[in-house]
Amino acid sequence: MDAIQHWSALVRGSADRTLCASLAERMRSARLTFGGRLLCPFLRPFFLTLAEEARIAHAAETLWRLGERVARVALERPELLDDLGLSDAERRLASIDPGYATASTAARADSFILPASLQFAEYNAESPAGPGYAQRLSELFDREPLMQAFRNAFDVRYYTPIPLLLDALLESYREWGGTANPPRIAIVDWKDVPTWSEFELLRDGFVSLGIPTVISDPRDLSFDGGRLIADGAPVDLVYRRVLINDIVARPDECRALVEAYTRRGVAVANTLRCKIPHKKAFFAVLTDERYLELFNDEEHAIIRAHVPWTRVVRHGFAMRNGERVDLVPYLREHRDRFVLKPNDEYGGTGVTLGWETDPAAWDTTLARAVADGSWVAQERIAIRRERFPVCDADAIDDRDMLVDLAPYLFRGRLSGFLTRLSATGLANVTSGGGQVPAFVASPRL
C-alpha cells in the first residue's frame, strides 16, 4: 500500500469542508508563522520509509563529521581557509578559542531524496532555523482526524527536535566545562527577525523541560567582566541564532556577546568556528582532489554519492570527472549543468539556476561571480517533485511541488527534518516556499 495514495484518498473522502480554515486557525494559535505568514497551506505531510530514514541518517551524520573535521584542520592550514573564502573578520572570530571542540552543535543538511539517490544541496552549519516549527507542525498534523484514520493502515512516527536540541545544547555546555544545574539559557537574535515566533516555541519548550530560558536581542546583553547578563540576570549558555555575518557587520551591537565568548564568561553554541564548514565552498573542499588525504575510503564513497561537484568560481583549471577543464569557459558552455551561488548567503539570495537562465543572464552572473571571487559553481542535482493537496482560499487544489528535505543534525545525530515545498526551483521559507511536517510511515502488517 502506498502512503501518499492512501492519504490522498482520505483527503478526497473527508466530509469536513472546513479543513483549510480549521488548519489555519490551529496554526495561528500554535504560532506557526514566519514573518506573520502561515507556514503550511498544505494538507499532507511528507512521508519517508524506514529505508529512506536509514539512508539519510548514514549520509547526513557523515557529512556533519566531515564538517567538524574541516573546521579543526582549517585552523592550522591557512590555504584551506583561503579556499573556503573566510574573510579577515571571520578568521579573527574563528581564532577565538570557544572552550570546547564542537563547532556546530546544531546543523542542517539541505537535500533531495529520490528512490535511487540522495544528494545534498547545501550544509547549514550555523544554528539553522526551524526545529521548533518542525516539531509543533508535526504535532498539529498528528492530532488531525485524517492522521488518526491513516494510522489504521500505517505505523507513523515523527521526530521531536525541541528536546533533542536542548539535549545537544546541554551536552555542549558540559563539554565547555559548565556545571550549573540547570544552566540558564539565552536564545539570542535580533527582535525583528521573522523567526521570533520560533524562539518563543523553543523557549517555552525548554522551560517546560526544566531549563530556564529567555530570548534576548544582542543589543540588550551586557557583560560585567565575568558573566553575560540577559534580561537582568546572568546566563550560562547562549543558543546563538544571530548570524556571524551580523556579528561582523554590527560589532558594537554584538560586543557584549563576543567579549563574554572570548573571556569564557558564557558557553555559546554554535561557536564562531562553525562558519568554516558553513561556507558553500565547503562542498568544493569535499570534492577537490587536493584534499583527498582528509577523508578515508568510506567517506570518499559518501562524498561521491551524495555531494555535488563544486568549485569556487575563478579563472584557472579544475579537474572534473578525470578531465582537466578551463573552469570559467566550461561553466559558460555548460550552464544547463550548473547552479551559481554566493559563498555565504541564505534564503536563496543570488542563487542562479543555469537551466532556468538565458545565456546572456548566465554570462552576466558568471562575470559577477568571477569579479567577486567568492561564489561557487555547483553541479546540478536530481530534485524530487510530488503532488500535494493545498489550501487555496477555502478550496483544496492539487499541485506539483518541489520537495527539499533537510535533516537536522544535533551534535552529529539525526534529530528531525525541515521539509520545504516550492513550485519553483528554489525551496526555502524565506523566499516564499511552504513547510510540511515529515513522518516516517510503514504499512501495518
Backbone hydrogen bonds in HBPLUS format (Angstrom, degrees):
<---DONOR---> <-ACCEPTOR-->    atom                        ^
c    i                          cat <-CA-CA->   ^        H-A-AA   ^      H-
h    n   atom  resd res      DA  || num        DHA   H-A  angle D-A-AA Bond
n    s   type  num  typ     dist DA aas  dist angle  dist       angle   num
A0006-HIS N   A0002-ASP O   2.98 MM   4  6.15 158.7  2.03 150.9 157.5     1
A0007-TRP N   A0003-ALA O   2.93 MM   4  6.11 165.6  1.95 152.9 156.6     2
A0008-SER N   A0004-ILE O   2.90 MM   4  6.05 166.1  1.92 153.3 157.7     3
A0009-ALA N   A0005-GLN O   2.99 MM   4  6.17 150.8  2.07 143.4 150.9     4
A0010-LEU N   A0006-HIS O   3.11 MM   4  6.42 149.0  2.21 144.0 152.2     5
A0010-LEU N   A0007-TRP O   3.01 MM   3  5.06 117.4  2.41  95.9 111.6     6
A0011-VAL N   A0007-TRP O   2.95 MM   4  6.35 153.3  2.02 153.4 161.0     7
A0012-ARG N   A0008-SER O   2.95 MM   4  6.22 165.6  1.98 150.6 154.3     8
A0013-GLY N   A0009-ALA O   2.94 MM   4  6.04 146.6  2.05 141.3 150.7     9
A0014-SER N   A0011-VAL O   3.23 MM   3  5.22 158.1  2.28 101.3 107.9    10
A0022-SER N   A0018-THR O   2.88 MM   4  5.93 169.2  1.89 164.2 167.6    11
A0023-LEU N   A0019-LEU O   2.92 MM   4  5.96 155.2  1.98 146.9 154.0    12
A0024-ALA N   A0020-CYS O   2.99 MM   4  6.17 162.9  2.02 150.7 155.2    13
A0025-GLU N   A0021-ALA O   3.01 MM   4  6.21 157.5  2.06 145.5 151.8    14
A0026-ARG N   A0022-SER O   3.01 MM   4  6.20 157.1  2.06 145.1 150.9    15
A0027-MET N   A0023-LEU O   2.97 MM   4  6.22 152.0  2.05 148.2 156.1    16
A0028-ARG N   A0024-ALA O   3.02 MM   4  6.29 160.0  2.06 151.1 155.8    17
A0029-SER N   A0025-GLU O   3.03 MM   4  6.26 161.1  2.07 147.2 152.6    18
A0030-ALA N   A0026-ARG O   2.97 MM   4  6.12 141.6  2.12 139.2 149.4    19
A0032-LEU N   A0027-MET O   2.89 MM   5  5.03 171.5  1.90 154.0 151.9    20
A0031-ARG N   A0028-ARG O   3.09 MM   3  5.03 163.1  2.12 105.4 109.6    21
A0039-LEU N   A0032-LEU O   3.18 MM   7  5.94 156.4  2.23 148.6 143.5    22
A0034-PHE N   A0037-ARG O   2.75 MM   3  5.16 156.5  1.81 145.7 151.6    23
A0037-ARG N   A0034-PHE O   3.09 MM   3  5.16 165.3  2.12 110.2 112.3    24
A0035-GLY N   A0194-PRO O   3.17 MM 159  4.13 152.4  2.25 126.4 120.1    25
A0435-GLN N   A0039-LEU O   2.98 MM 396  5.63 163.8  2.01 146.7 149.7    26
A0391-CYS N   A0041-PRO O   2.70 MM 350  5.34 175.4  1.70 165.4 166.7    27
A0043-LEU N   A0389-PRO O   2.85 MM 346  5.39 164.4  1.88 146.8 147.6    28
A0046-PHE N   A0437-PRO O   2.89 MM 391  6.25 167.1  1.91 161.5 165.3    29
A0439-PHE N   A0046-PHE O   2.90 MM 393  6.26 161.8  1.94 167.2 173.0    30
A0048-LEU N   A0439-PHE O   2.85 MM 391  6.14 158.9  1.89 155.9 160.3    31
A0441-ALA N   A0048-LEU O   2.84 MM 393  6.03 159.5  1.89 168.9 172.8    32
A0053-GLU N   A0049-THR O   3.00 MM   4  6.26 159.2  2.05 150.1 155.6    33
A0054-ALA N   A0050-LEU O   3.08 MM   4  6.33 158.6  2.13 146.7 151.6    34
A0055-ARG N   A0051-ALA O   2.99 MM   4  6.22 156.1  2.05 146.8 153.7    35
A0056-ILE N   A0052-GLU O   2.91 MM   4  6.10 162.2  1.94 154.5 158.8    36
A0057-ALA N   A0053-GLU O   2.94 MM   4  6.13 164.9  1.96 150.5 154.9    37
A0058-HIS N   A0054-ALA O   3.10 MM   4  6.26 165.3  2.13 149.7 152.5    38
A0059-ALA N   A0055-ARG O   3.23 MM   4  6.40 171.0  2.24 150.2 152.4    39
A0060-ALA N   A0056-ILE O   2.82 MM   4  5.79 169.2  1.83 161.7 165.1    40
A0061-GLU N   A0057-ALA O   2.99 MM   4  5.74 159.7  2.04 141.5 147.9    41
A0062-THR N   A0058-HIS O   3.27 MM   4  6.23 146.0  2.39 132.3 141.0    42
A0063-LEU N   A0059-ALA O   2.99 MM   4  6.28 153.4  2.06 145.8 153.3    43
A0064-TRP N   A0060-ALA O   3.02 MM   4  6.37 155.7  2.08 149.7 155.1    44
A0065-ARG N   A0061-GLU O   3.21 MM   4  6.46 158.5  2.25 140.7 145.8    45
A0066-LEU N   A0062-THR O   2.97 MM   4  6.30 154.8  2.04 152.4 159.7    46
A0067-GLY N   A0063-LEU O   2.93 MM   4  6.22 152.3  2.01 149.6 157.5    47
A0068-GLU N   A0064-TRP O   2.99 MM   4  6.33 156.4  2.05 152.9 158.7    48
A0069-ARG N   A0065-ARG O   2.98 MM   4  6.23 152.5  2.05 145.0 152.8    49
A0070-VAL N   A0066-LEU O   2.92 MM   4  6.13 167.6  1.93 154.2 156.9    50
A0071-ALA N   A0067-GLY O   3.00 MM   4  6.15 154.8  2.06 144.3 151.5    51
A0072-ARG N   A0068-GLU O   3.13 MM   4  6.40 149.9  2.22 142.0 148.9    52
A0072-ARG N   A0069-ARG O   3.10 MM   3  5.19 118.5  2.50  96.5 111.1    53
A0073-VAL N   A0069-ARG O   2.89 MM   4  6.15 173.5  1.90 163.1 164.1    54
A0074-ALA N   A0070-VAL O   2.90 MM   4  5.76 162.5  1.93 149.0 153.8    55
A0076-GLU N   A0073-VAL O   2.95 MM   3  5.59 155.2  2.01 117.8 125.4    56
A0077-ARG N   A0074-ALA O   3.14 MM   3  4.89 154.8  2.21  97.3 105.1    57
A0080-LEU N   A0077-ARG O   2.88 MM   3  5.45 139.3  2.05 116.4 127.6    58
A0081-LEU N   A0077-ARG O   3.35 MM   4  6.83 152.1  2.43 148.0 155.9    59
A0082-ASP N   A0078-PRO O   2.90 MM   4  6.21 148.6  2.00 145.9 155.4    60
A0083-ASP N   A0079-GLU O   3.00 MM   4  6.24 158.2  2.05 139.7 144.5    61
A0084-LEU N   A0080-LEU O   2.93 MM   4  6.16 147.7  2.04 145.1 154.3    62
A0085-GLY N   A0081-LEU O   2.99 MM   4  6.15 127.7  2.27 136.8 149.6    63
A0086-LEU N   A0081-LEU O   3.32 MM   5  5.87 162.1  2.36 155.3 157.5    64
A0085-GLY N   A0082-ASP O   3.06 MM   3  5.13 135.9  2.26  97.4 110.1    65
A0091-ARG N   A0087-SER O   2.89 MM   4  6.16 151.0  1.97 149.5 158.0    66
A0092-ARG N   A0088-ASP O   2.97 MM   4  6.27 153.6  2.04 148.1 154.8    67
A0093-LEU N   A0089-ALA O   3.12 MM   4  6.42 159.7  2.16 147.4 152.2    68
A0094-ALA N   A0090-GLU O   2.90 MM   4  6.09 156.2  1.96 145.1 152.3    69
A0095-SER N   A0091-ARG O   2.88 MM   4  6.02 135.6  2.08 143.4 154.7    70
A0096-ILE N   A0093-LEU O   3.23 MM   3  5.56 156.3  2.29 106.4 113.3    71
A0271-THR N   A0103-ALA O   3.20 MM 168  5.34 142.4  2.35 143.8 153.2    72
A0411-ARG N   A0105-THR O   2.72 MM 306  4.84 140.8  1.87 138.2 148.3    73
A0107-ALA N   A0409-LEU O   2.95 MM 302  5.08 142.5  2.10 134.7 146.1    74
A0409-LEU N   A0107-ALA O   2.84 MM 302  5.08 167.2  1.86 140.4 140.0    75
A0108-ARG N   A0124-ASN O   2.85 MM  16  5.03 147.8  1.95 140.2 149.7    76
A0124-ASN N   A0108-ARG O   2.72 MM  16  5.03 159.8  1.76 172.5 171.7    77
A0109-ALA N   A0407-PRO O   3.06 MM 298  5.58 159.1  2.10 152.5 157.0    78
A0110-ASP N   A0122-GLU O   3.01 MM  12  5.24 130.1  2.27 133.1 146.2    79
A0121-ALA N   A0110-ASP O   2.74 MM  11  5.56 162.5  1.77 143.6 149.9    80
A0111-SER N   A0405-LEU O   2.91 MM 294  5.30 139.8  2.07 126.8 139.6    81
A0405-LEU N   A0111-SER O   2.91 MM 294  5.30 139.0  2.08 153.7 157.5    82
A0112-PHE N   A0119-GLN O   2.90 MM   7  5.52 151.1  1.99 151.4 160.5    83
A0119-GLN N   A0112-PHE O   3.05 MM   7  5.52 162.9  2.08 151.7 154.1    84
A0114-LEU N   A0117-SER O   2.74 MM   3  5.02 175.7  1.74 157.6 156.7    85
A0117-SER N   A0114-LEU O   3.22 MM   3  5.02 154.3  2.29 100.2 107.8    86
A0120-PHE N   A0306-HIS O   2.77 MM 186  5.88 169.4  1.78 168.8 165.3    87
A0134-ALA N   A0130-GLY O   2.84 MM   4  5.96 165.6  1.86 162.3 166.5    88
A0135-GLN N   A0131-PRO O   3.13 MM   4  6.33 162.8  2.16 147.2 150.0    89
A0136-ARG N   A0132-GLY O   3.14 MM   4  6.31 176.6  2.14 156.8 157.7    90
A0137-LEU N   A0133-TYR O   2.86 MM   4  5.90 156.6  1.92 155.0 161.6    91
A0138-SER N   A0134-ALA O   3.06 MM   4  6.17 153.3  2.13 140.9 148.1    92
A0139-GLU N   A0135-GLN O   2.91 MM   4  6.20 157.9  1.96 153.7 160.0    93
A0140-LEU N   A0136-ARG O   2.96 MM   4  6.12 151.5  2.04 140.3 148.0    94
A0141-PHE N   A0137-LEU O   3.05 MM   4  6.32 165.5  2.07 150.7 153.3    95
A0142-ASP N   A0138-SER O   2.84 MM   4  5.98 148.9  1.93 145.2 155.1    96
A0143-ARG N   A0139-GLU O   3.23 MM   4  6.43 132.2  2.47 139.9 149.3    97
A0143-ARG N   A0140-LEU O   3.24 MM   3  5.48 141.6  2.40 100.6 110.5    98
A0144-GLU N   A0141-PHE O   3.04 MM   3  5.18 157.1  2.10 106.2 113.5    99
A0147-MET N   A0144-GLU O   2.94 MM   3  5.31 124.1  2.26 106.8 120.3   100
A0148-GLN N   A0144-GLU O   3.16 MM   4  6.61 153.6  2.23 150.0 157.9   101
A0149-ALA N   A0145-PRO O   2.99 MM   4  6.30 155.9  2.05 151.6 157.2   102
A0150-PHE N   A0146-LEU O   2.88 MM   4  6.10 150.4  1.97 142.7 151.9   103
A0151-ARG N   A0147-MET O   2.95 MM   4  6.16 143.1  2.09 146.2 154.2   104
A0152-ASN N   A0149-ALA O   3.11 MM   3  5.54 157.6  2.16 109.1 116.1   105
A0153-ALA N   A0150-PHE O   3.07 MM   3  5.81 156.9  2.12 118.0 123.8   106
A0154-PHE N   A0150-PHE O   3.09 MM   4  6.22 140.7  2.25 142.1 153.4   107
A0444-ARG N   A0153-ALA O   2.87 MM 291  5.51 172.5  1.88 137.7 136.5   108
A0155-ASP N   A0442-SER O   2.80 MM 287  5.33 161.1  1.84 171.4 165.5   109
A0442-SER N   A0155-ASP O   2.98 MM 287  5.33 153.3  2.06 148.6 156.7   110
A0157-ARG N   A0440-VAL O   3.09 MM 283  5.46 145.9  2.21 142.5 152.8   111
A0440-VAL N   A0157-ARG O   2.91 MM 283  5.46 161.5  1.95 162.4 165.8   112
A0165-LEU N   A0161-PRO O   2.67 MM   4  5.69 152.3  1.75 150.6 156.5   113
A0166-LEU N   A0162-ILE O   3.03 MM   4  6.27 162.7  2.06 149.8 154.7   114
A0167-ASP N   A0163-PRO O   2.90 MM   4  6.09 157.2  1.95 142.9 148.9   115
A0168-ALA N   A0164-LEU O   3.06 MM   4  6.27 155.0  2.13 141.0 147.4   116
A0169-LEU N   A0165-LEU O   2.87 MM   4  6.16 159.8  1.91 156.0 161.6   117
A0170-LEU N   A0166-LEU O   2.92 MM   4  6.13 164.0  1.95 155.2 159.2   118
A0171-GLU N   A0167-ASP O   2.90 MM   4  6.09 146.4  2.02 142.4 152.3   119
A0172-SER N   A0168-ALA O   2.94 MM   4  6.22 154.5  2.00 148.8 155.0   120
A0173-TYR N   A0169-LEU O   2.89 MM   4  6.16 151.8  1.97 145.4 154.2   121
A0174-ARG N   A0170-LEU O   2.96 MM   4  6.21 154.7  2.02 143.9 149.8   122
A0175-GLU N   A0171-GLU O   2.92 MM   4  6.17 152.8  1.99 142.9 151.1   123
A0176-TRP N   A0172-SER O   2.90 MM   4  6.12 146.2  2.02 145.5 154.3   124
A0178-GLY N   A0173-TYR O   2.93 MM   5  5.40 157.5  1.98 155.5 148.5   125
A0177-GLY N   A0174-ARG O   2.94 MM   3  4.96 140.1  2.10  97.5 109.9   126
A0236-ASP N   A0184-ARG O   2.83 MM  52  5.28 152.5  1.90 140.9 150.1   127
A0237-LEU N   A0184-ARG O   3.20 MM  53  6.39 157.9  2.25 153.5 152.9   128
A0185-ILE N   A0212-PRO O   2.91 MM  27  6.29 166.0  1.93 159.5 160.0   129
A0214-VAL N   A0185-ILE O   2.96 MM  29  6.43 151.8  2.04 150.1 157.9   130
A0186-ALA N   A0237-LEU O   2.94 MM  51  6.43 151.3  2.02 156.1 164.6   131
A0239-TYR N   A0186-ALA O   2.90 MM  53  6.11 156.7  1.96 143.7 151.5   132
A0187-ILE N   A0214-VAL O   2.83 MM  27  6.25 163.8  1.86 159.1 162.5   133
A0216-SER N   A0187-ILE O   2.85 MM  29  6.14 163.4  1.88 158.1 160.7   134
A0188-VAL N   A0239-TYR O   3.19 MM  51  6.36 160.4  2.23 144.2 148.6   135
A0241-ARG N   A0188-VAL O   2.99 MM  53  5.66 153.8  2.06 148.1 155.0   136
A0242-VAL N   A0188-VAL O   2.91 MM  54  6.09 122.5  2.25 153.1 150.3   137
A0189-ASP N   A0216-SER O   3.15 MM  27  6.52 147.4  2.26 144.4 154.2   138
A0193-VAL N   A0190-TRP O   3.42 MM   3  5.81 169.4  2.43 115.9 115.5   139
A0196-TRP N   A0193-VAL O   3.32 MM   3  5.85 154.2  2.39 122.0 120.9   140
A0198-GLU N   A0195-THR O   2.87 MM   3  5.29 132.5  2.10 108.5 121.8   141
A0199-PHE N   A0195-THR O   3.28 MM   4  6.77 149.4  2.38 148.3 156.9   142
A0199-PHE N   A0196-TRP O   3.01 MM   3  5.09 116.4  2.43  97.2 112.9   143
A0200-GLU N   A0196-TRP O   3.17 MM   4  6.60 148.0  2.28 149.1 157.6   144
A0201-LEU N   A0197-SER O   3.18 MM   4  6.52 149.3  2.28 138.9 146.7   145
A0201-LEU N   A0198-GLU O   3.00 MM   3  4.95 114.1  2.45  93.9 110.2   146
A0202-LEU N   A0198-GLU O   2.88 MM   4  6.23 161.0  1.92 157.9 162.6   147
A0203-ARG N   A0199-PHE O   2.78 MM   4  5.96 166.3  1.80 150.6 155.1   148
A0204-ASP N   A0200-GLU O   2.96 MM   4  6.05 170.4  1.97 148.1 151.0   149
A0205-GLY N   A0201-LEU O   2.92 MM   4  6.08 152.1  2.00 142.2 150.7   150
A0206-PHE N   A0202-LEU O   2.79 MM   4  6.02 165.1  1.81 160.2 163.3   151
A0207-VAL N   A0203-ARG O   2.90 MM   4  6.09 167.7  1.92 156.9 160.5   152
A0208-SER N   A0204-ASP O   2.99 MM   4  6.10 154.7  2.06 141.4 148.4   153
A0209-LEU N   A0206-PHE O   3.01 MM   3  5.11 137.4  2.20  98.5 111.1   154
A0211-ILE N   A0206-PHE O   3.06 MM   5  5.40 164.8  2.08 141.7 138.8   155
A0210-GLY N   A0207-VAL O   2.94 MM   3  5.10 160.0  1.98 112.7 114.5   156
A0220-ASP N   A0217-ASP O   2.86 MM   3  5.38 157.1  1.92 118.8 126.3   157
A0221-LEU N   A0218-PRO O   3.25 MM   3  5.43 166.5  2.27 107.4 111.2   158
A0222-SER N   A0229-ILE O   3.13 MM   7  5.12 150.3  2.22 138.8 145.2   159
A0229-ILE N   A0222-SER O   2.68 MM   7  5.12 172.2  1.69 164.8 164.7   160
A0224-ASP N   A0227-ARG O   3.15 MM   3  5.78 160.7  2.19 163.3 162.2   161
A0235-VAL N   A0228-LEU O   2.90 MM   7  5.86 148.3  2.00 160.5 164.7   162
A0230-ALA N   A0233-ALA O   2.91 MM   3  5.59 167.2  1.92 155.4 151.2   163
A0233-ALA N   A0230-ALA O   3.24 MM   3  5.59 165.4  2.26 112.7 116.9   164
A0267-ALA N   A0236-ASP O   3.10 MM  31  6.28 175.4  2.10 146.7 145.8   165
A0238-VAL N   A0267-ALA O   2.76 MM  29  6.16 161.9  1.79 159.5 165.4   166
A0269-ALA N   A0238-VAL O   2.96 MM  31  6.25 163.1  1.99 172.9 176.6   167
A0240-ARG N   A0269-ALA O   2.75 MM  29  5.75 149.1  1.84 138.7 146.1   168
A0246-ASP N   A0243-LEU O   3.01 MM   3  5.28 124.8  2.33 101.4 114.5   169
A0247-ILE N   A0243-LEU O   3.03 MM   4  6.46 151.1  2.12 145.0 154.0   170
A0248-VAL N   A0244-ILE O   2.87 MM   4  6.11 156.4  1.92 156.1 161.1   171
A0249-ALA N   A0245-ASN O   2.95 MM   4  6.12 155.5  2.01 140.3 147.7   172
A0250-ARG N   A0246-ASP O   2.73 MM   4  5.62 145.7  1.85 148.1 155.1   173
A0254-CYS N   A0250-ARG O   3.24 MM   4  6.47 131.0  2.50 145.3 158.7   174
A0254-CYS N   A0251-PRO O   3.19 MM   3  5.11 137.0  2.39  94.9 106.9   175
A0255-ARG N   A0252-ASP O   3.42 MM   3  5.06 166.4  2.44  98.3 101.0   176
A0258-VAL N   A0254-CYS O   3.09 MM   4  6.36 168.7  2.11 161.6 164.4   177
A0259-GLU N   A0255-ARG O   2.86 MM   4  5.99 164.0  1.88 158.6 163.2   178
A0260-ALA N   A0256-ALA O   3.00 MM   4  6.10 163.7  2.03 147.3 152.0   179
A0261-TYR N   A0257-LEU O   2.99 MM   4  6.13 155.3  2.05 146.3 153.6   180
A0262-THR N   A0258-VAL O   2.86 MM   4  6.00 159.3  1.90 148.0 153.7   181
A0263-ARG N   A0259-GLU O   2.95 MM   4  6.06 156.0  2.01 150.3 156.0   182
A0265-GLY N   A0260-ALA O   2.67 MM   5  4.54 155.7  1.72 150.6 150.3   183
A0264-ARG N   A0261-TYR O   3.42 MM   3  5.26 164.9  2.44 103.5 104.8   184
A0274-CYS N   A0271-THR O   3.26 MM   3  5.79 168.5  2.28 113.0 116.2   185
A0276-ILE N   A0273-ARG O   3.14 MM   3  5.95 161.3  2.18 120.7 124.7   186
A0278-HIS N   A0274-CYS O   3.18 MM   4  6.20 137.1  2.37 141.8 153.9   187
A0279-LYS N   A0275-LYS O   3.26 MM   4  6.27 138.8  2.44 146.4 148.1   188
A0282-PHE N   A0279-LYS O   2.91 MM   3  5.57 162.3  1.95 117.7 122.3   189
A0280-LYS N   A0343-ASN O   3.01 MM  63  4.96 179.1  2.01 147.6 147.5   190
A0283-PHE N   A0280-LYS O   3.31 MM   3  6.17 151.1  2.40 119.0 121.6   191
A0284-ALA N   A0281-ALA O   2.91 MM   3  4.82 123.8  2.23  93.4 109.2   192
A0285-VAL N   A0281-ALA O   3.05 MM   4  6.49 146.2  2.17 149.2 157.8   193
A0286-LEU N   A0282-PHE O   3.03 MM   4  6.39 157.7  2.08 146.9 152.9   194
A0287-THR N   A0283-PHE O   3.07 MM   4  6.19 143.9  2.20 140.5 148.8   195
A0288-ASP N   A0285-VAL O   3.38 MM   3  5.22 168.9  2.40 103.2 106.2   196
A0291-TYR N   A0288-ASP O   3.04 MM   3  5.88 167.9  2.06 124.9 128.7   197
A0292-LEU N   A0289-GLU O   3.37 MM   3  5.21 158.5  2.42 111.4 108.2   198
A0294-LEU N   A0291-TYR O   3.10 MM   3  5.74 163.2  2.13 119.0 124.1   199
A0295-PHE N   A0292-LEU O   3.25 MM   3  6.04 170.3  2.26 123.4 126.0   200
A0300-HIS N   A0296-ASN O   2.87 MM   4  6.16 154.9  1.93 155.4 163.4   201
A0301-ALA N   A0297-ASP O   3.03 MM   4  6.30 149.6  2.12 145.6 153.5   202
A0302-ILE N   A0298-GLU O   3.07 MM   4  6.45 151.1  2.16 144.2 151.7   203
A0303-ILE N   A0299-GLU O   2.89 MM   4  6.18 161.4  1.93 153.1 158.0   204
A0304-ARG N   A0300-HIS O   2.90 MM   4  6.12 166.7  1.92 151.9 155.0   205
A0305-ALA N   A0301-ALA O   3.06 MM   4  6.19 153.3  2.14 143.1 150.1   206
A0306-HIS N   A0302-ILE O   2.92 MM   4  5.93 147.4  2.03 150.8 159.1   207
A0307-VAL N   A0303-ILE O   2.90 MM   4  5.00 158.3  1.95 141.2 142.6   208
A0379-GLU N   A0309-TRP O   2.86 MM  70  5.35 162.3  1.89 163.8 169.3   209
A0311-ARG N   A0377-ALA O   2.98 MM  66  5.46 154.9  2.05 151.8 159.9   210
A0377-ALA N   A0311-ARG O   2.82 MM  66  5.46 162.3  1.85 163.1 167.4   211
A0313-VAL N   A0375-TRP O   2.90 MM  62  5.66 164.1  1.93 137.5 142.3   212
A0327-LEU N   A0316-GLY O   2.89 MM  11  5.99 148.1  2.00 156.5 165.4   213
A0318-ALA N   A0325-VAL O   2.87 MM   7  5.43 151.1  1.95 150.8 160.5   214
A0325-VAL N   A0318-ALA O   2.78 MM   7  5.43 171.8  1.78 165.4 165.7   215
A0320-ARG N   A0323-GLU O   2.72 MM   3  5.15 163.9  1.74 150.2 155.1   216
A0323-GLU N   A0320-ARG O   2.91 MM   3  5.15 159.0  1.96 110.9 117.8   217
A0330-TYR N   A0326-ASP O   2.96 MM   4  5.91 153.1  2.03 158.3 166.4   218
A0331-LEU N   A0327-LEU O   2.88 MM   4  6.13 158.0  1.92 159.0 164.4   219
A0332-ARG N   A0328-VAL O   2.97 MM   4  6.22 154.2  2.04 150.6 158.3   220
A0333-GLU N   A0329-PRO O   2.96 MM   4  6.13 154.9  2.02 146.7 152.7   221
A0334-HIS N   A0330-TYR O   3.00 MM   4  6.12 144.8  2.12 145.8 155.3   222
A0337-ARG N   A0334-HIS O   2.97 MM   3  5.68 167.2  1.99 124.5 128.5   223
A0338-PHE N   A0335-ARG O   3.19 MM   3  5.44 170.3  2.20 113.7 116.7   224
A0380-ARG N   A0337-ARG O   2.69 MM  43  5.20 153.0  1.76 149.7 143.4   225
A0354-GLY N   A0338-PHE O   2.96 MM  16  5.53 147.5  2.06 150.7 160.9   226
A0339-VAL N   A0378-GLN O   2.91 MM  39  5.29 149.2  2.00 146.6 156.8   227
A0378-GLN N   A0339-VAL O   2.86 MM  39  5.29 161.8  1.89 155.6 161.7   228
A0340-LEU N   A0352-THR O   2.94 MM  12  5.14 160.5  1.97 147.5 151.9   229
A0352-THR N   A0340-LEU O   2.88 MM  12  5.14 164.5  1.91 152.7 157.4   230
A0341-LYS N   A0376-VAL O   2.92 MM  35  5.38 158.8  1.96 156.2 161.5   231
A0376-VAL N   A0341-LYS O   2.79 MM  35  5.38 161.3  1.82 159.4 165.6   232
A0343-ASN N   A0374-SER O   2.76 MM  31  5.42 145.7  1.88 156.0 153.2   233
A0349-THR N   A0346-TYR O   3.41 MM   3  5.89 169.6  2.43 111.7 114.7   234
A0351-VAL N   A0348-GLY O   3.23 MM   3  5.52 161.2  2.27 121.5 126.8   235
A0356-GLU N   A0353-LEU O   2.98 MM   3  5.45 156.6  2.04 115.1 122.8   236
A0357-THR N   A0354-GLY O   3.20 MM   3  5.05 166.1  2.22 107.5 109.0   237
A0362-TRP N   A0358-ASP O   2.95 MM   4  6.15 158.5  2.00 159.8 166.9   238
A0363-ASP N   A0359-PRO O   2.91 MM   4  6.09 160.3  1.95 149.5 154.4   239
A0364-THR N   A0360-ALA O   3.03 MM   4  6.27 152.7  2.11 144.7 152.2   240
A0365-THR N   A0361-ALA O   3.00 MM   4  6.25 160.9  2.03 147.5 152.1   241
A0366-LEU N   A0362-TRP O   2.80 MM   4  5.97 158.8  1.84 152.0 158.8   242
A0367-ALA N   A0363-ASP O   2.89 MM   4  6.04 158.2  1.94 145.6 151.0   243
A0368-ARG N   A0364-THR O   3.01 MM   4  6.25 153.9  2.08 143.2 150.7   244
A0369-ALA N   A0365-THR O   2.84 MM   4  6.11 152.6  1.92 147.7 155.5   245
A0370-VAL N   A0366-LEU O   2.96 MM   4  6.26 158.7  2.00 151.3 156.2   246
A0371-ALA N   A0367-ALA O   2.98 MM   4  6.14 165.7  2.00 149.6 153.7   247
A0372-ASP N   A0368-ARG O   2.88 MM   4  6.00 153.5  1.95 146.9 154.3   248
A0373-GLY N   A0369-ALA O   2.96 MM   4  6.06 159.2  2.01 147.3 152.7   249
A0403-VAL N   A0384-ARG O   2.85 MM  19  5.46 159.2  1.90 148.0 149.1   250
A0386-GLU N   A0401-MET O   2.89 MM  15  5.46 151.4  1.97 151.7 158.4   251
A0401-MET N   A0386-GLU O   2.74 MM  15  5.46 173.7  1.74 153.5 155.3   252
A0388-PHE N   A0399-ARG O   2.84 MM  11  5.48 154.7  1.90 151.3 155.6   253
A0399-ARG N   A0388-PHE O   2.99 MM  11  5.48 168.3  2.00 149.9 148.4   254
A0390-VAL N   A0397-ASP O   2.80 MM   7  5.25 160.4  1.84 141.8 147.7   255
A0397-ASP N   A0390-VAL O   2.84 MM   7  5.25 166.5  1.86 161.5 160.1   256
A0392-ASP N   A0395-ALA O   2.82 MM   3  5.24 171.1  1.83 152.1 155.3   257
A0395-ALA N   A0392-ASP O   3.06 MM   3  5.24 152.4  2.14 129.7 127.3   258
A0402-LEU N   A0422-SER O   2.68 MM  20  5.12 171.1  1.69 163.4 160.6   259
A0422-SER N   A0402-LEU O   3.09 MM  20  5.12 144.4  2.22 133.6 141.9   260
A0404-ASP N   A0420-ARG O   2.90 MM  16  5.17 172.9  1.91 158.1 160.6   261
A0420-ARG N   A0404-ASP O   2.93 MM  16  5.17 159.2  1.97 151.8 153.5   262
A0406-ALA N   A0418-LEU O   2.80 MM  12  4.98 153.7  1.87 147.3 154.9   263
A0418-LEU N   A0406-ALA O   2.84 MM  12  4.98 160.0  1.88 137.9 144.0   264
A0408-TYR N   A0416-GLY O   2.80 MM   8  5.24 164.8  1.82 131.9 136.8   265
A0415-SER N   A0408-TYR O   2.92 MM   7  5.32 159.2  1.96 141.4 143.0   266
A0410-PHE N   A0413-ARG O   3.03 MM   3  5.28 148.9  2.13 150.7 143.6   267
A0413-ARG N   A0410-PHE O   3.22 MM   3  5.28 160.2  2.26 103.5 109.5   268
A0436-VAL N   A0419-THR O   2.93 MM  17  5.63 159.6  1.98 156.1 161.7   269
A0421-LEU N   A0434-GLY O   2.74 MM  13  5.17 161.3  1.78 142.2 147.9   270
A0434-GLY N   A0421-LEU O   2.97 MM  13  5.17 160.5  2.01 148.6 153.3   271
A0433-GLY N   A0428-ASN O   2.93 MM   5  5.17 151.7  2.01 147.6 141.1   272
A0432-GLY N   A0429-VAL O   3.08 MM   3  5.19 163.1  2.11 109.9 112.4   273
